[in-house]
Amino acid sequence: MTATVFLVMYMLVHAFVADILVTGMQLGAVATAILAVVMVLFGATPFIGRRLERHGHLRLARVFAVFGYTWAGLVVLFALSRLTVDLVTLLVEPVVPAARAFAPFGALLVTVVCGSALAFYAFFERSRVGVERYTVPAAKWPEAGREQVRVAQISDVHIGFMNGKRRIRALAERLRRFAPDIVVSTGDLVDSPIGLDGAYADALAEIRPPLGKFAIIGNHEFYAGLSDTLAFLQRAGFVVLRNEARTVGGIQVLGIDDPATDMQADWAQREARMLAKVSRDRFTILLKHRPDLVKNALLRADLQLSGHTHKGQIFPFNFLTRLYYPANAGLYRMACAAYLYVSRGTGAWGPPFRLFSPPEISIFDIGPGLPDPGGRPLPSVLEDELLPQTQELPAQVIACSED
């Protein structure tokens, strides 16, 4: 369903841009036909690149991928620029009647200038990885444990054609500077088979936090090939949590596979059963690629770390991702002093652009007595889903949920 919606929107954007060019340059029938063929061929290049990659033609696939994804991003930014120009013209025209004479070639020229400016900014924004820092108070803390535990989250790095070795080495170096006790990857570390190159794994292996590195399987790890991805993650030094928990530094880290690995499974029930087995006496971090919530889950996990949404990556797609995932990005407050954090992602999928959705590394200092990080209230549609079913909960959880 999601792929179909994406494909339809992709085709509509290309049709919109083609119409802008035909109108602005007043093209004749022959030129219009040539433009249509060019738009179809250019629009197909990302899909051709994927197909070439699957068949092992990596050098040719790289050419198609770099050109195709860049083209796709430029088309979207061009369309967004034109919509903005049309809106401004519509607002100005009643006050300045001469604005009507501005169209169509003038509007096309301004659109090209604005689109180019947006593209430069979006490329620059994608290249600057920000840092989001939070403190998380922990009531459940071992007396003999560390005073605090620092957790660094990366998500949706999408190692592949568009995120090369230099970028990954820079990411590894930056993570080391924060001196985290634990590093977690909440899915989509790799984008496709090309991202499984050993050089990427070796760069990530240089990150050696004292309490370990943990990764979960996102949908793109599955697309890249699960067995090869698991070997890559192991070489990179990650412990892959596949529906299991580990205890380190006095806290529990629980990881859950993305539903893409088994679309037939009832993941809500599977996750609820897993969480029911988790000790409630230890601070628990739940690693889950998609920011879905399972009934009563956040009464058992203290901090859920997710990604997947990219916060839309390119404005205004954040409005679309919010339809699928009401908790779209940032920190959200839960019941029982629990939190959900949804990363905007550390890399970029597809086009090398991010617009009003900068990439990030997330740092969490967890321990007793730390300041409350605040956070937004959970969207009501999700809050309703999390209402506890008292007959299914232990007495202490019922009391907590009613506070």
C-alpha positions as CSV (number, residue, x, y, z in Angstrom):
1,M,0.0,0.0,0.0
2,T,2.7,2.5,1.0
3,A,4.8,1.6,-2.1
4,T,1.8,2.2,-4.3
5,V,1.0,5.6,-2.8
6,F,4.7,6.6,-3.2
7,L,4.8,5.5,-6.9
8,V,1.6,7.3,-7.7
9,M,2.8,10.5,-6.0
10,Y,6.2,10.2,-7.8
11,M,4.4,10.0,-11.2
12,L,2.2,12.9,-10.4
13,V,5.1,15.1,-9.4
14,H,6.8,14.3,-12.7
15,A,3.6,15.1,-14.6
16,F,3.3,18.4,-12.7
17,V,6.9,19.4,-13.5
18,A,6.5,18.4,-17.2
19,D,3.4,20.6,-17.4
20,I,5.3,23.6,-15.9
21,L,8.1,23.2,-18.5
22,V,5.7,22.9,-21.4
23,T,3.7,25.9,-20.3
24,G,6.6,28.1,-19.3
25,M,8.6,27.4,-22.5
26,Q,5.5,27.2,-24.7
27,L,6.7,23.9,-26.3
28,G,5.1,22.5,-29.4
29,A,3.8,19.0,-29.9
30,V,7.1,17.5,-31.0
31,A,9.1,19.1,-28.2
32,T,6.4,18.1,-25.7
33,A,6.6,14.5,-26.8
34,I,10.4,14.5,-26.5
35,L,10.1,16.1,-23.0
36,A,7.7,13.4,-22.0
37,V,10.1,10.6,-23.0
38,V,13.0,12.3,-21.2
39,M,10.9,12.6,-18.0
40,V,9.9,9.0,-18.1
41,L,13.5,7.8,-18.7
42,F,15.0,10.1,-16.0
43,G,12.2,9.2,-13.6
44,A,12.9,5.5,-14.1
45,T,16.6,5.7,-13.4
46,P,16.4,5.0,-9.6
47,F,14.4,1.8,-10.2
48,I,16.9,0.8,-13.0
49,G,19.7,1.3,-10.5
50,R,18.1,-0.9,-8.0
51,R,17.5,-3.6,-10.6
52,L,21.2,-3.4,-11.8
53,E,22.4,-3.7,-8.2
54,R,20.3,-6.9,-7.6
55,H,21.9,-8.4,-10.6
56,G,25.5,-7.6,-9.5
57,H,26.2,-4.7,-12.0
58,L,27.5,-2.4,-9.2
59,R,29.5,0.1,-11.2
60,L,26.6,0.8,-13.6
61,A,24.1,0.6,-10.7
62,R,26.1,3.4,-9.0
63,V,25.8,5.7,-12.0
64,F,22.1,5.2,-12.3
65,A,21.5,5.4,-8.5
66,V,23.5,8.7,-8.0
67,F,21.9,10.3,-11.1
68,G,18.4,8.9,-10.4
69,Y,18.1,9.8,-6.7
70,T,19.5,13.2,-7.3
71,W,17.1,13.7,-10.2
72,A,14.1,12.5,-8.0
73,G,15.0,15.0,-5.3
74,L,15.4,17.9,-7.7
75,V,12.0,17.2,-9.3
76,V,10.4,17.3,-5.8
77,L,12.1,20.5,-4.9
78,F,11.3,22.1,-8.2
79,A,7.6,21.2,-7.8
80,L,7.7,22.6,-4.2
81,S,9.3,25.8,-5.5
82,R,6.6,26.2,-8.2
83,L,3.8,25.7,-5.7
84,T,5.4,28.4,-3.5
85,V,5.8,30.8,-6.5
86,D,2.1,30.2,-7.5
87,L,0.9,30.9,-4.0
88,V,2.9,34.1,-3.7
89,T,1.7,35.3,-7.1
90,L,-1.9,34.5,-6.1
91,L,-1.5,36.6,-2.9
92,V,0.3,39.5,-4.6
93,E,-1.9,39.8,-7.7
94,P,-4.8,41.6,-6.1
95,V,-2.4,44.3,-4.8
96,V,-0.1,44.4,-7.8
97,P,-2.1,43.6,-11.0
98,A,1.1,43.7,-13.0
99,A,2.0,40.4,-11.3
100,R,-0.4,38.7,-13.8
101,A,2.0,39.5,-16.6
102,F,4.7,37.6,-14.7
103,A,3.5,34.3,-16.0
104,P,4.3,31.9,-17.6
105,F,8.0,32.3,-18.5
106,G,8.8,34.6,-15.6
107,A,7.3,32.2,-13.2
108,L,9.4,29.4,-14.7
109,L,12.6,31.4,-14.3
110,V,11.8,32.3,-10.7
111,T,11.0,28.6,-10.0
112,V,14.3,27.5,-11.4
113,V,16.2,30.0,-9.2
114,C,14.2,29.1,-6.1
115,G,14.4,25.4,-6.8
116,S,18.2,25.7,-7.2
117,A,18.5,27.6,-3.9
118,L,16.3,25.0,-2.1
119,A,18.4,22.1,-3.6
120,F,21.7,23.7,-2.3
121,Y,20.2,24.3,1.1
122,A,18.7,20.7,1.3
123,F,22.0,19.2,0.3
124,F,23.8,21.2,2.9
125,E,21.2,20.3,5.6
126,R,21.6,16.6,4.8
127,S,25.4,16.9,5.3
128,R,25.2,18.5,8.7
129,V,24.4,15.9,11.3
130,G,23.0,17.6,14.5
131,V,23.1,16.3,18.0
132,E,20.0,15.9,20.2
133,R,20.8,15.5,23.9
134,Y,18.5,14.4,26.7
135,T,18.7,13.4,30.3
136,V,16.4,10.5,31.4
137,P,15.7,10.0,35.2
138,A,15.7,6.3,36.3
139,A,13.9,5.2,39.4
140,K,15.1,1.6,38.8
141,W,18.8,1.6,39.2
142,P,21.3,-0.9,40.5
143,E,23.2,0.1,43.7
144,A,26.4,-1.4,42.3
145,G,25.9,0.0,38.8
146,R,27.3,3.0,37.2
147,E,26.2,6.4,38.3
148,Q,24.9,7.1,34.8
149,V,24.9,5.4,31.5
150,R,25.2,7.3,28.3
151,V,23.5,5.8,25.2
152,A,24.1,7.1,21.7
153,Q,21.4,6.3,19.1
154,I,21.9,6.2,15.4
155,S,19.1,5.3,13.0
156,D,18.4,5.1,9.3
157,V,22.0,5.7,8.2
158,H,21.3,4.0,4.9
159,I,24.8,3.0,4.0
160,G,25.0,2.5,0.3
161,F,25.5,4.4,-3.0
162,M,24.5,7.8,-1.5
163,N,26.3,7.5,1.9
164,G,29.9,6.6,1.2
165,K,32.9,5.6,3.3
166,R,34.0,9.1,4.1
167,R,30.6,9.9,5.6
168,I,30.6,6.7,7.7
169,R,34.2,7.3,8.9
170,A,33.2,10.8,10.0
171,L,30.1,9.4,11.8
172,A,32.3,6.9,13.7
173,E,34.8,9.5,14.7
174,R,32.0,11.8,16.0
175,L,30.4,9.0,18.0
176,R,33.7,8.3,19.7
177,R,34.0,11.9,20.8
178,F,30.8,11.6,22.8
179,A,32.3,8.7,24.8
180,P,29.0,6.7,25.0
181,D,28.8,3.7,27.2
182,I,26.4,2.1,24.8
183,V,25.7,2.6,21.0
184,V,22.5,1.5,19.5
185,S,21.4,1.3,15.9
186,T,17.6,1.3,15.6
187,G,17.4,-0.1,12.1
188,D,18.2,0.7,8.4
189,L,21.9,1.0,9.1
190,V,22.4,-0.4,5.6
191,D,20.3,0.6,2.5
192,S,21.0,-2.2,0.1
193,P,23.5,-4.9,-0.8
194,I,26.1,-2.3,-1.9
195,G,26.1,-1.0,1.7
196,L,27.4,-4.4,3.0
197,D,31.0,-3.6,1.9
198,G,33.5,-4.7,4.5
199,A,35.1,-1.3,4.5
200,Y,31.9,0.2,6.0
201,A,31.8,-2.5,8.7
202,D,35.5,-1.9,9.6
203,A,34.9,1.9,10.0
204,L,32.0,1.1,12.4
205,A,34.0,-1.5,14.2
206,E,36.3,1.3,15.4
207,I,33.5,2.4,17.8
208,R,34.1,0.4,21.0
209,P,31.9,1.6,23.8
210,P,32.6,-0.1,27.1
211,L,29.1,-1.6,27.5
212,G,28.7,-2.6,23.9
213,K,26.9,-1.9,20.6
214,F,23.5,-3.2,19.8
215,A,21.5,-3.2,16.6
216,I,18.1,-4.3,15.5
217,I,16.8,-5.3,12.1
218,G,15.0,-2.7,10.1
219,N,13.1,-3.1,6.9
220,H,16.2,-2.2,4.8
221,E,18.4,-4.8,6.5
222,F,15.8,-7.3,5.3
223,Y,15.8,-5.9,1.8
224,A,19.6,-6.0,1.6
225,G,19.6,-9.7,2.5
226,L,19.2,-10.9,6.0
227,S,22.1,-13.4,6.3
228,D,24.6,-11.0,4.6
229,T,23.4,-8.2,6.8
230,L,23.8,-10.2,10.0
231,A,27.4,-11.0,9.0
232,F,28.0,-7.3,8.2
233,L,26.7,-6.2,11.6
234,Q,28.8,-8.8,13.4
235,R,31.9,-7.6,11.6
236,A,31.0,-4.1,12.6
237,G,31.0,-5.2,16.3
238,F,27.2,-5.0,16.9
239,V,25.3,-7.5,19.0
240,V,22.1,-8.0,17.0
241,L,19.1,-8.2,19.2
242,R,16.5,-10.3,17.4
243,N,13.5,-10.4,19.7
244,E,15.7,-10.8,22.8
245,A,17.1,-8.8,25.7
246,R,20.6,-8.3,27.1
247,T,21.5,-6.8,30.5
248,V,24.5,-4.5,30.6
249,G,25.6,-1.9,33.1
250,G,22.5,-2.8,35.2
251,I,20.0,-1.9,32.5
252,Q,18.1,-4.1,30.0
253,V,18.3,-3.5,26.3
254,L,15.5,-5.3,24.3
255,G,15.5,-5.4,20.5
256,I,12.7,-6.4,18.2
257,D,12.8,-7.3,14.5
258,D,11.0,-5.1,12.0
259,P,7.8,-6.7,10.7
260,A,9.3,-6.8,7.2
261,T,11.2,-9.9,8.3
262,D,7.9,-11.8,8.7
263,M,4.8,-10.1,7.5
264,Q,2.6,-13.0,8.5
265,A,3.4,-12.8,12.2
266,D,1.3,-11.1,14.8
267,W,4.0,-8.7,15.9
268,A,1.8,-6.9,18.5
269,Q,1.2,-10.2,20.4
270,R,4.8,-11.2,20.0
271,E,6.1,-8.0,21.4
272,A,3.6,-8.1,24.3
273,R,4.7,-11.6,25.2
274,M,8.4,-10.6,25.1
275,L,7.8,-7.5,27.3
276,A,5.9,-9.6,29.8
277,K,9.0,-11.6,30.4
278,V,11.2,-8.5,31.0
279,S,12.2,-7.8,34.6
280,R,10.3,-4.7,35.9
281,D,13.1,-4.1,38.5
282,R,15.6,-2.9,35.9
283,F,15.6,0.1,33.6
284,T,14.6,-1.2,30.2
285,I,15.4,0.3,26.8
286,L,13.2,-1.0,23.9
287,L,14.8,-0.8,20.4
288,K,12.1,-0.9,17.8
289,H,12.6,0.4,14.2
290,R,9.1,1.7,13.6
291,P,7.5,4.0,16.2
292,D,4.5,1.8,16.7
293,L,3.2,1.2,20.2
294,V,1.7,-2.0,21.6
295,K,-1.0,-1.9,24.3
296,N,0.6,-1.8,27.8
297,A,4.1,-1.9,26.3
298,L,5.3,1.4,27.7
299,L,4.2,0.3,31.1
300,R,6.9,-2.3,30.9
301,A,9.7,-0.4,29.0
302,D,11.1,2.8,30.3
303,L,12.5,4.2,27.0
304,Q,11.6,3.2,23.5
305,L,14.0,4.3,20.8
306,S,12.7,4.2,17.2
307,G,13.3,5.8,13.8
308,H,12.0,4.9,10.3
309,T,10.0,8.1,9.7
310,H,13.0,10.4,8.8
311,K,10.4,13.1,9.8
312,G,9.5,13.0,6.1
313,Q,13.1,13.9,5.1
314,I,11.9,16.5,2.6
315,F,9.2,19.0,3.5
316,P,6.2,18.6,3.2
317,F,6.4,14.8,3.3
318,N,6.5,15.1,7.1
319,F,2.7,15.6,6.9
320,L,2.4,12.3,5.1
321,T,4.6,10.3,7.5
322,R,2.6,11.8,10.4
323,L,-0.5,10.1,9.0
324,Y,1.2,6.7,9.3
325,Y,3.1,7.5,12.5
326,P,1.4,10.1,14.7
327,A,4.6,10.1,16.9
328,N,6.6,11.4,13.9
329,A,9.8,12.7,15.5
330,G,11.2,13.8,18.8
331,L,10.6,13.0,22.5
332,Y,7.1,11.9,23.8
333,R,6.0,11.3,27.4
334,M,4.4,8.1,28.4
335,A,2.7,6.5,31.4
336,C,4.7,5.6,34.4
337,A,7.5,8.1,33.6
338,A,8.4,6.2,30.4
339,Y,9.4,7.9,27.1
340,L,9.3,7.3,23.4
341,Y,12.0,8.9,21.2
342,V,11.7,8.9,17.4
343,S,14.9,9.8,15.6
344,R,14.8,11.9,12.4
345,G,17.5,9.6,11.1
346,T,21.3,9.9,10.9
347,G,21.5,9.6,7.1
348,A,19.2,9.9,4.2
349,W,17.2,7.5,2.0
350,G,17.2,8.0,-1.7
351,P,17.8,11.6,-2.7
352,P,20.9,13.3,-1.1
353,F,18.6,16.0,0.3
354,R,16.9,16.8,3.6
355,L,14.6,19.8,3.9
356,F,13.5,21.1,7.3
357,S,14.4,17.7,8.8
358,P,18.1,17.7,9.6
359,P,19.8,14.3,10.4
360,E,20.8,13.6,14.0
361,I,22.7,11.6,16.5
362,S,20.7,11.2,19.7
363,I,22.5,11.1,23.1
364,F,20.7,10.0,26.3
365,D,22.3,10.3,29.8
366,I,20.3,7.9,32.0
367,G,20.5,7.6,35.7
368,P,18.9,8.4,39.1
369,G,18.2,12.0,40.0
370,L,18.6,13.4,36.5
371,P,16.3,16.2,35.3
372,D,13.1,15.3,33.6
373,P,13.5,15.8,29.9
374,G,9.9,17.0,29.4
375,G,8.8,16.0,25.9
376,R,5.5,16.3,24.0
377,P,2.4,14.5,25.1
378,L,1.6,11.4,23.2
379,P,-0.8,12.0,20.2
380,S,-4.3,11.1,21.4
381,V,-4.7,8.4,18.7
382,L,-1.8,6.5,20.2
383,E,-2.7,7.3,23.8
384,D,-6.1,5.6,23.3
385,E,-4.3,2.5,22.0
386,L,-2.1,2.4,25.2
387,L,-5.0,2.5,27.7
388,P,-4.3,-0.4,30.1
389,Q,-6.6,-3.5,30.2
390,T,-6.6,-4.0,33.9
391,Q,-7.5,-7.7,33.8
392,E,-4.3,-8.3,31.9
393,L,-2.0,-6.3,34.1
394,P,-0.2,-7.1,37.4
395,A,-1.4,-5.1,40.4
396,Q,1.7,-2.9,40.5
397,V,1.2,-1.9,36.8
398,I,-2.5,-1.1,37.4
399,A,-1.5,1.2,40.2
400,C,1.2,2.9,38.1
401,S,-1.2,3.4,35.2
402,E,-3.8,5.0,37.4
403,D,-1.4,7.6,39.0
